[in-house]
Amino acid sequence: MLHVFPSFAVGGAQARTAALMAAFGPEWSHTVVSLNGNVEALRLVPSGVDVQCAEVVSKRSQFASPFEMARLIRRLEPDLLLTYNWGAMDAVMGAQLARACPVIHIEDGFGPDEATRLAARRVITRRLLLNRIHLTIVPSRSLERIALEQYRLRQERLQLILNGIDTVRFSPGVHPALRRDLGIAQGQFVFGFVGQFRPEKNLPLLLRAFADLDHPGSVLLLVGGGPLRAELEGMARELCRPGSVIFTGPVAPTAPWYRALDCLMLTSSTEQMPIALLEGMASGLAAICTDVGDIRNMLSARAPEVVPAADHGALVRSMRLLLENTALRQQIAHKNRSRAVTLYSADRMIAEHRLHYQKAIEGWRYRRGPVKESYHASQMRSACHHSHHSGA
């Protein structure tokens, strides 16, 4: 399988892909193309999984990129091409030129530039391209509606597969040693965010709300990294009590870090079905989130768990309530864990992805006649080989 990502930094889509790779085991081998060169999420893939990375020749112009992708696809000869989000649309175009394998596009959501309104040019591009590939997979009902109504995808070209989570790996517990290592005193209340520091996560809203909460027994733990880190660190120094905001930098795996939290925070301006929220729910955490995408349905909740997007006052009130009301917080945490276990099984998600990947490969082979038996192009892949067989 060839996976083309705008970035393979640690994030929700990358974590899901790593979980699928692990579940498929030796059934398939994988090559990852990260268009911005970031492959930090390879650390999420367990040893023993055959995953490597490849590079695309540097773009000469925006018009050359689909042709470069076509050359890469012809060279690697994958059994299946998987593309992720708008940033990988050049690979979808390249696959149309190469005509070498079936294509499944996975659309997880939008950047800040499409948080409130979709870009017309992108809608038209998706409409033209995605009706010509094997399948588009979306993880949320709101994205399914957008794909049908705005992209005008035919029903047979679209599949809703809700994200799932490993509820054994992500399970309730506490991690006092990790809290001590971070300098968090016993009894302090820890609000936390886990993910990439990208504009659509709207972390300035979270920092301002935490500053206005101004509770001396609380800490804000920001787990992850990204392009906005320096800006956020500056905001924290300016707005918040000294030492009350902790930046960890990129981490993998993420599961232990949820056990250092008392309440998960997600203040995004746009989301669909965030993996971080599923991880937090499975970890038995209460969560406070903005009302975007499928979050309200995921939590089956309203205030104080779900607040209007960008509503600073409502966010502060919810934070204060869950900090002070232990019984309510524990009730919400128990409900979240129960929903993760009963509704968002990783086994179900894995089985559905496997089924549609197999259908794509088998359908292509049937139409094309006898083809290669397996994916053997390792000699073509770049020096960023990720040797999981050796446990490196």
C-alpha positions as CSV (number, residue, x, y, z in Angstrom):
1,M,0.0,0.0,0.0
2,L,1.1,3.5,-0.8
3,H,0.0,6.2,1.7
4,V,0.3,9.9,0.6
5,F,-0.1,12.4,3.4
6,P,0.4,16.2,3.4
7,S,2.3,15.5,6.6
8,F,3.0,12.4,8.6
9,A,3.4,14.3,11.8
10,V,1.7,12.9,14.9
11,G,-2.0,13.5,14.6
12,G,-5.4,11.9,14.4
13,A,-5.3,10.5,10.9
14,Q,-1.8,9.4,11.3
15,A,-2.6,7.6,14.6
16,R,-5.5,5.8,12.9
17,T,-3.3,4.8,10.0
18,A,-0.6,3.4,12.4
19,A,-3.3,1.4,14.2
20,L,-4.6,0.0,10.9
21,M,-1.0,-0.9,9.8
22,A,-0.5,-2.7,13.1
23,A,-3.8,-4.6,12.9
24,F,-3.1,-5.7,9.3
25,G,0.2,-7.2,10.3
26,P,2.1,-9.0,7.6
27,E,-1.0,-9.0,5.3
28,W,0.2,-5.8,3.6
29,S,3.4,-3.8,3.4
30,H,3.3,0.0,3.5
31,T,5.1,2.9,2.0
32,V,4.4,6.4,3.3
33,V,5.0,9.7,1.4
34,S,4.9,12.8,3.6
35,L,4.7,15.7,1.3
36,N,6.3,18.1,3.8
37,G,8.9,15.6,4.9
38,N,7.7,15.2,8.5
39,V,7.5,11.5,9.4
40,E,7.3,11.7,13.2
41,A,4.2,9.5,13.3
42,L,6.3,6.5,12.2
43,R,7.1,6.2,15.9
44,L,3.4,5.2,16.4
45,V,3.9,2.1,14.2
46,P,4.8,-1.0,16.2
47,S,7.9,-3.0,15.4
48,G,7.3,-5.9,13.1
49,V,5.2,-3.8,10.7
50,D,6.7,-3.5,7.2
51,V,6.6,0.3,6.7
52,Q,9.0,2.5,4.8
53,C,8.9,6.0,3.3
54,A,9.5,7.4,-0.1
55,E,10.1,10.9,-1.3
56,V,8.7,12.8,-4.3
57,V,11.0,14.7,-6.6
58,S,10.9,18.4,-5.5
59,K,8.1,20.3,-7.2
60,R,9.1,22.6,-10.1
61,S,5.7,24.2,-10.0
62,Q,2.2,23.5,-8.8
63,F,1.4,22.1,-12.2
64,A,4.2,19.6,-12.3
65,S,3.3,17.9,-9.0
66,P,0.6,15.5,-10.4
67,F,3.0,14.3,-13.0
68,E,5.7,13.8,-10.4
69,M,3.2,11.8,-8.3
70,A,2.3,9.7,-11.4
71,R,6.0,8.8,-11.9
72,L,6.3,7.8,-8.3
73,I,3.1,5.6,-8.5
74,R,4.3,3.9,-11.7
75,R,7.7,3.3,-10.1
76,L,6.5,1.8,-6.8
77,E,3.6,-0.1,-8.4
78,P,1.4,-0.3,-5.2
79,D,-1.6,-2.6,-4.9
80,L,-3.5,0.3,-3.5
81,L,-3.0,4.1,-3.2
82,L,-4.5,5.8,-0.1
83,T,-4.6,9.6,-0.1
84,Y,-5.4,11.8,2.9
85,N,-7.2,15.1,2.8
86,W,-7.0,18.0,0.4
87,G,-3.2,18.3,0.7
88,A,-2.8,15.0,-1.1
89,M,-5.1,15.8,-4.0
90,D,-2.1,16.0,-6.3
91,A,-1.6,12.3,-5.7
92,V,-5.2,11.6,-6.7
93,M,-4.6,13.5,-9.9
94,G,-1.3,11.6,-10.4
95,A,-3.1,8.3,-10.0
96,Q,-5.5,9.2,-12.8
97,L,-2.5,9.8,-15.0
98,A,-0.6,6.7,-13.9
99,R,-3.6,4.3,-14.1
100,A,-1.5,1.8,-12.2
101,C,-3.6,1.0,-9.1
102,P,-7.0,1.7,-7.4
103,V,-7.3,4.8,-5.2
104,I,-9.1,5.3,-1.9
105,H,-9.2,8.9,-0.6
106,I,-9.7,9.5,3.1
107,E,-11.1,12.9,4.0
108,D,-10.8,13.7,7.7
109,G,-11.7,17.4,7.8
110,F,-10.6,20.9,6.9
111,G,-8.0,23.5,7.7
112,P,-8.7,26.9,9.2
113,D,-9.2,28.4,5.7
114,E,-12.3,26.2,5.3
115,A,-13.5,26.2,8.9
116,T,-16.6,28.2,8.1
117,R,-17.0,28.0,4.4
118,L,-15.6,25.5,1.8
119,A,-13.4,26.9,-1.0
120,A,-15.4,26.7,-4.2
121,R,-12.3,25.7,-6.3
122,R,-11.6,22.8,-3.9
123,V,-15.2,21.7,-3.9
124,I,-15.2,21.5,-7.7
125,T,-11.9,19.7,-7.8
126,R,-13.1,17.1,-5.3
127,R,-16.3,16.7,-7.3
128,L,-14.4,16.1,-10.5
129,L,-11.7,13.8,-9.1
130,L,-13.4,11.8,-6.3
131,N,-16.2,10.5,-8.5
132,R,-13.5,8.9,-10.7
133,I,-11.7,6.9,-8.0
134,H,-12.7,3.6,-6.3
135,L,-13.9,5.1,-3.0
136,T,-13.8,8.1,-0.6
137,I,-14.0,7.2,3.1
138,V,-15.1,9.8,5.6
139,P,-15.2,9.3,9.4
140,S,-18.1,11.6,10.3
141,R,-21.7,12.1,9.4
142,S,-21.2,15.8,8.8
143,L,-18.5,15.0,6.2
144,E,-20.7,12.4,4.7
145,R,-23.4,15.0,4.2
146,I,-20.9,17.5,2.7
147,A,-19.6,14.8,0.3
148,L,-23.0,14.0,-0.9
149,E,-24.5,17.5,-1.1
150,Q,-21.5,19.6,-2.1
151,Y,-19.0,17.3,-3.7
152,R,-21.9,15.4,-5.2
153,L,-20.3,12.1,-4.8
154,R,-22.3,9.1,-6.0
155,Q,-23.4,7.0,-3.0
156,E,-21.5,4.0,-4.3
157,R,-18.3,6.1,-4.3
158,L,-18.7,7.1,-0.7
159,Q,-18.3,5.1,2.6
160,L,-18.8,6.3,6.2
161,I,-16.5,4.5,8.6
162,L,-16.6,5.9,12.1
163,N,-13.2,6.2,13.8
164,G,-12.5,3.6,16.4
165,I,-10.1,3.3,19.3
166,D,-8.2,0.6,21.1
167,T,-9.9,0.7,24.5
168,V,-7.3,-1.6,26.1
169,R,-4.3,0.6,25.2
170,F,-6.4,3.7,26.0
171,S,-8.0,2.9,29.3
172,P,-8.6,4.7,32.6
173,G,-5.8,5.1,35.0
174,V,-3.4,7.6,36.6
175,H,0.2,8.3,36.0
176,P,1.6,10.0,39.2
177,A,5.2,9.4,38.1
178,L,4.7,11.3,34.8
179,R,3.0,14.2,36.7
180,R,5.9,14.3,39.1
181,D,8.4,14.4,36.3
182,L,6.5,17.3,34.8
183,G,6.7,19.2,38.1
184,I,3.0,18.9,38.8
185,A,2.3,19.0,42.5
186,Q,0.1,16.4,44.1
187,G,-3.5,17.6,44.2
188,Q,-3.2,20.0,41.3
189,F,-5.9,19.8,38.7
190,V,-4.6,19.2,35.1
191,F,-6.5,20.5,32.0
192,G,-4.8,19.1,28.9
193,F,-4.7,19.1,25.1
194,V,-3.1,16.3,23.1
195,G,-2.4,16.9,19.4
196,Q,-0.7,19.2,16.8
197,F,-0.4,22.9,17.4
198,R,-2.2,23.9,14.2
199,P,-4.3,27.0,13.6
200,E,-7.6,25.1,13.4
201,K,-7.0,23.7,17.0
202,N,-7.6,27.3,18.2
203,L,-5.2,26.9,21.2
204,P,-5.1,30.7,21.8
205,L,-8.7,30.4,22.9
206,L,-7.7,27.7,25.4
207,L,-4.8,29.7,26.7
208,R,-7.0,32.8,27.2
209,A,-9.7,30.8,28.9
210,F,-7.2,29.1,31.2
211,A,-5.7,32.5,32.1
212,D,-9.2,33.9,33.0
213,L,-10.0,30.8,35.0
214,D,-7.0,31.9,37.2
215,H,-7.3,29.0,39.6
216,P,-4.0,28.6,41.6
217,G,-4.5,24.8,41.9
218,S,-4.8,24.2,38.1
219,V,-2.2,23.4,35.4
220,L,-2.6,23.4,31.6
221,L,-0.6,20.6,29.9
222,L,-0.1,21.0,26.2
223,V,1.0,17.6,24.8
224,G,2.4,17.8,21.3
225,G,4.1,20.2,19.0
226,G,3.7,22.1,15.7
227,P,4.2,25.3,13.9
228,L,2.5,27.5,16.5
229,R,4.5,26.4,19.5
230,A,6.7,29.5,19.8
231,E,3.6,31.8,19.5
232,L,1.7,29.8,22.1
233,E,4.7,29.8,24.5
234,G,4.8,33.6,24.2
235,M,1.1,33.9,24.9
236,A,1.4,31.6,28.0
237,R,4.2,33.8,29.4
238,E,2.2,36.9,28.9
239,L,-1.2,35.7,30.1
240,C,-0.8,32.9,32.5
241,R,0.7,32.3,36.0
242,P,4.4,31.4,35.8
243,G,4.9,27.7,35.5
244,S,1.1,27.0,35.1
245,V,1.4,26.0,31.4
246,I,3.6,23.1,30.5
247,F,4.7,22.3,26.9
248,T,5.9,18.7,26.4
249,G,7.0,18.8,22.8
250,P,6.1,15.9,20.4
251,V,5.4,12.6,22.1
252,A,4.7,9.0,21.0
253,P,2.9,7.0,22.0
254,T,0.3,9.3,23.5
255,A,-1.6,6.8,25.7
256,P,0.3,7.5,28.9
257,W,-0.2,11.2,28.6
258,Y,-3.9,11.0,29.0
259,R,-3.4,9.4,32.4
260,A,-1.7,12.6,33.5
261,L,-4.9,14.7,32.8
262,D,-8.0,15.4,34.8
263,C,-9.9,17.0,32.0
264,L,-9.3,16.9,28.2
265,M,-9.7,20.2,26.3
266,L,-10.5,20.5,22.6
267,T,-11.2,24.1,21.5
268,S,-11.0,23.7,17.7
269,S,-12.6,26.0,15.2
270,T,-13.2,23.0,12.9
271,E,-13.2,19.2,13.6
272,Q,-15.0,16.2,12.3
273,M,-14.5,13.1,14.5
274,P,-11.3,13.8,16.4
275,I,-9.2,10.8,17.3
276,A,-7.8,12.7,20.3
277,L,-11.3,12.9,21.7
278,L,-11.8,9.2,21.3
279,E,-8.5,8.6,23.0
280,G,-9.6,10.8,25.9
281,M,-13.0,9.1,26.2
282,A,-11.5,5.7,26.2
283,S,-9.0,6.8,28.8
284,G,-11.9,7.7,31.1
285,L,-11.6,11.4,31.0
286,A,-14.2,14.2,31.1
287,A,-13.8,16.5,28.1
288,I,-14.8,20.1,27.3
289,C,-15.0,20.7,23.6
290,T,-16.3,23.3,21.1
291,D,-19.4,22.4,19.2
292,V,-18.0,21.6,15.8
293,G,-18.3,18.5,13.5
294,D,-19.6,15.4,15.1
295,I,-18.4,16.2,18.6
296,R,-21.8,16.7,20.1
297,N,-22.9,13.3,18.8
298,M,-19.7,11.6,20.0
299,L,-20.2,12.9,23.6
300,S,-24.0,12.7,23.5
301,A,-23.9,15.9,25.5
302,R,-24.4,19.7,25.7
303,A,-23.0,22.2,28.2
304,P,-20.8,21.9,30.2
305,E,-19.1,19.4,27.9
306,V,-19.9,21.1,24.7
307,V,-19.7,24.9,24.3
308,P,-20.3,27.1,21.3
309,A,-17.2,27.5,19.1
310,A,-15.1,30.6,20.1
311,D,-17.4,31.3,23.2
312,H,-14.8,32.3,25.7
313,G,-17.1,32.9,28.6
314,A,-18.9,29.5,28.2
315,L,-15.5,27.8,28.1
316,V,-14.3,29.4,31.3
317,R,-17.6,28.5,33.1
318,S,-17.3,24.9,32.0
319,M,-13.7,24.6,33.1
320,R,-14.6,26.1,36.5
321,L,-17.6,23.8,36.9
322,L,-15.7,20.6,36.2
323,L,-12.7,21.6,38.3
324,E,-14.9,22.3,41.3
325,N,-17.6,19.5,40.9
326,T,-15.7,16.2,41.3
327,A,-18.9,14.1,41.2
328,L,-20.1,15.6,37.9
329,R,-16.7,15.2,36.4
330,Q,-16.5,11.5,37.4
331,Q,-20.0,10.9,36.1
332,I,-19.0,12.4,32.7
333,A,-15.8,10.4,32.6
334,H,-17.6,7.2,33.3
335,K,-20.1,8.0,30.5
336,N,-17.3,8.8,28.0
337,R,-15.5,5.5,28.7
338,S,-18.7,3.6,28.3
339,R,-19.5,5.2,24.9
340,A,-16.0,4.6,23.7
341,V,-16.2,0.9,24.5
342,T,-19.7,0.3,23.2
343,L,-19.8,2.6,20.1
344,Y,-16.3,3.2,18.9
345,S,-14.6,-0.1,18.8
346,A,-11.2,-0.4,17.0
347,D,-12.1,-3.9,15.9
348,R,-15.1,-2.6,14.0
349,M,-13.2,0.2,12.3
350,I,-10.3,-2.1,11.3
351,A,-12.7,-4.7,9.8
352,E,-14.5,-2.1,7.7
353,H,-11.2,-0.6,6.4
354,R,-9.8,-4.0,5.6
355,L,-13.0,-5.0,3.7
356,H,-13.0,-1.9,1.5
357,Y,-9.2,-2.1,0.9
358,Q,-9.6,-5.7,-0.2
359,K,-12.5,-4.9,-2.4
360,A,-10.5,-2.2,-4.2
361,I,-7.5,-4.4,-4.8
362,E,-9.6,-7.4,-5.9
363,G,-11.8,-5.3,-8.2
364,W,-8.8,-3.7,-9.9
365,R,-7.2,-7.1,-10.4
366,Y,-10.4,-8.6,-11.8
367,R,-10.7,-5.7,-14.3
368,R,-7.0,-5.7,-15.3
369,G,-6.4,-9.5,-15.4
370,P,-3.4,-11.2,-13.9
371,V,-1.0,-8.8,-12.2
372,K,1.8,-9.0,-9.7
373,E,1.2,-11.0,-6.6
374,S,2.6,-8.6,-4.1
375,Y,4.0,-5.2,-3.5
376,H,7.8,-5.4,-4.2
377,A,9.4,-2.0,-4.8
378,S,11.6,-1.7,-1.7
379,Q,14.7,-1.0,-3.8
380,M,13.0,2.1,-5.2
381,R,12.3,3.6,-1.8
382,S,14.4,6.3,-0.3
383,A,16.9,6.1,2.5
384,C,14.3,7.0,5.1
385,H,13.7,3.3,5.6
386,H,12.0,2.6,8.9
387,S,13.4,-0.7,10.0
388,H,10.6,-2.1,12.2
389,H,11.8,-5.7,11.8
390,S,14.9,-4.8,13.8
391,G,12.8,-2.8,16.3
392,A,14.6,0.4,15.5
